[in-house]
Amino acid sequence: MLDEVVNEIKGIEIKQETEVQIDLDVTSYIPEEYISDSNQKIEIYQSIALCKNEEDIQNIIDEMIDRFGNMPSELENLIDIARIKYLAKPKHIIKIASRKTSIVFTFENSKEDDGIENHILDLVKIYGNSIKFSAGIKPMVTLNIGTRSERAILNEVTEFLKKLY
């Protein structure tokens, strides 16, 4: 916070970080049976929310296993969602949502040269007819994954983000 004030005084432009909205059909939370203490749960939720890279994710996973044992699938899903968020931010994605057997990626209206429109042909080469592009104020890419399996949804979203420019 103090850095932002100092930069503002110096006249340095502060870029507002966009929050990525995730609306996937997956169960993601910390089960009561895994961590019953509410203070510990809040601490873990905060740590997961602050993950900015794979190293942060791995540190959380190691800590969880050391402190509480093997993670339940709901918690693994929550950590995968944190991974998806940090992968999506630099790609200018503002929303990722499940729609039946598809995933819709919504991009912010970016004036940058590296917008999604410049990468559509690359995506079509990779995904063929499984992908659709919708231009507009907020461009969207719809990826048909053909399943509603929680693990498949998370894996497909993660792989798509890794392949996206």
C-alpha positions in Angstrom: 0.0 0.0 0.0 2.8 2.4 0.9 4.6 1.6 -2.3 1.5 2.6 -4.3 1.2 6.0 -2.4 4.9 6.7 -3.1 4.6 5.8 -6.8 1.5 8.0 -7.1 3.4 10.9 -5.5 6.3 10.3 -7.9 3.9 10.3 -10.9 4.4 6.7 -11.7 1.4 5.1 -13.3 0.0 2.2 -11.2 -1.5 -0.6 -13.1 -4.6 -2.0 -11.5 -4.4 -5.8 -11.2 -7.4 -7.5 -12.7 -9.2 -10.2 -10.7 -10.0 -13.4 -12.6 -13.5 -14.7 -11.9 -13.6 -18.5 -11.9 -17.0 -20.2 -12.3 -16.2 -23.8 -12.9 -18.4 -26.8 -12.1 -16.0 -28.2 -9.5 -16.2 -28.7 -5.8 -13.4 -26.7 -4.1 -13.1 -26.1 -0.4 -11.3 -27.3 2.7 -13.4 -30.1 4.2 -14.2 -30.0 8.0 -12.7 -33.5 8.4 -9.4 -32.3 7.0 -9.0 -29.0 9.0 -11.5 -28.5 11.7 -10.0 -25.4 13.3 -11.6 -22.3 11.6 -8.5 -20.1 12.3 -6.2 -22.6 10.5 -8.7 -22.8 7.6 -8.8 -19.0 7.2 -5.0 -19.0 7.2 -4.8 -21.7 4.5 -7.5 -20.0 2.4 -5.5 -16.7 2.6 -2.2 -18.5 1.7 -3.9 -20.2 -1.3 -5.4 -16.8 -2.5 -2.0 -15.2 -2.4 -0.3 -17.7 -4.7 1.4 -15.9 -7.6 3.4 -18.8 -9.2 4.0 -22.5 -9.2 6.6 -22.2 -6.4 3.9 -20.7 -4.1 1.5 -23.5 -5.0 4.1 -26.2 -4.3 5.0 -24.6 -0.9 1.3 -24.6 0.0 0.9 -28.3 -1.1 4.0 -29.3 0.9 2.8 -27.4 4.0 -0.6 -29.0 3.8 0.7 -32.5 3.5 3.2 -31.9 6.3 0.7 -30.5 8.7 -2.5 -32.4 7.8 -1.7 -35.4 5.7 -2.8 -36.2 2.1 -5.1 -33.6 0.7 -8.8 -34.5 -0.2 -9.9 -33.9 -3.8 -11.9 -30.8 -2.9 -8.7 -29.1 -1.6 -6.7 -30.3 -4.6 -9.4 -28.6 -6.8 -9.1 -25.4 -4.8 -5.3 -25.4 -5.3 -5.8 -26.0 -9.1 -8.2 -23.0 -9.2 -5.4 -20.9 -7.6 -3.1 -22.2 -10.3 -5.6 -21.3 -13.0 -6.0 -17.8 -11.7 -2.2 -17.0 -11.8 -1.9 -18.5 -15.3 -4.9 -16.5 -16.6 -3.9 -13.1 -15.3 -1.0 -12.4 -17.7 -3.2 -13.6 -20.6 -5.7 -10.8 -19.9 -8.5 -13.3 -19.0 -11.1 -11.9 -16.7 -13.5 -14.8 -16.5 -13.4 -18.6 -16.9 -16.8 -20.3 -16.7 -18.3 -23.8 -17.3 -21.1 -24.1 -19.8 -22.4 -27.7 -20.0 -19.4 -29.5 -21.7 -17.6 -26.4 -22.6 -15.4 -23.8 -20.9 -15.8 -20.1 -21.8 -12.7 -17.8 -21.5 -13.6 -14.1 -21.4 -10.8 -11.6 -22.2 -10.6 -8.0 -21.1 -10.9 -5.4 -23.8 -7.3 -4.9 -24.3 -5.8 -2.4 -26.8 -2.5 -4.2 -26.6 -0.9 -5.7 -29.7 -0.9 -9.1 -28.0 -4.6 -9.6 -27.8 -6.4 -12.9 -28.3 -7.3 -12.0 -31.8 -3.7 -12.3 -32.9 -3.6 -15.9 -31.7 -6.8 -17.4 -33.0 -5.1 -19.3 -35.9 -2.6 -20.9 -33.5 -5.5 -22.1 -31.2 -7.4 -23.4 -34.2 -4.4 -25.4 -35.3 -4.2 -27.0 -31.8 -7.9 -27.5 -31.0 -9.6 -27.6 -34.4 -13.4 -27.7 -34.3 -13.3 -27.9 -30.4 -12.8 -24.1 -30.2 -14.9 -21.1 -31.1 -14.1 -17.5 -31.0 -16.5 -14.6 -30.4 -15.2 -11.1 -31.1 -16.7 -8.1 -29.3 -16.0 -5.6 -26.6 -14.9 -8.5 -24.4 -13.6 -11.3 -26.7 -14.5 -14.9 -25.7 -13.1 -18.3 -26.6 -15.3 -21.3 -26.0 -13.5 -24.7 -25.7 -15.6 -27.8 -26.0 -14.1 -30.4 -23.7 -16.9 -33.0 -24.0 -17.0 -33.9 -20.3 -18.2 -32.7 -16.9 -15.6 -34.5 -14.9 -14.1 -32.2 -12.3 -10.6 -33.4 -12.9 -10.9 -33.2 -16.7 -12.3 -29.6 -16.4 -9.4 -28.4 -14.3 -6.8 -30.2 -16.5 -8.3 -28.9 -19.7 -8.4 -25.3 -18.4 -4.8 -25.5 -17.1 -3.5 -27.0 -20.4 -5.4 -24.4 -22.5 -3.8 -21.5 -20.4 -0.4 -23.0 -20.8 -0.8 -23.2 -24.6 -2.2 -19.7 -24.9 0.5 -17.4 -26.2 
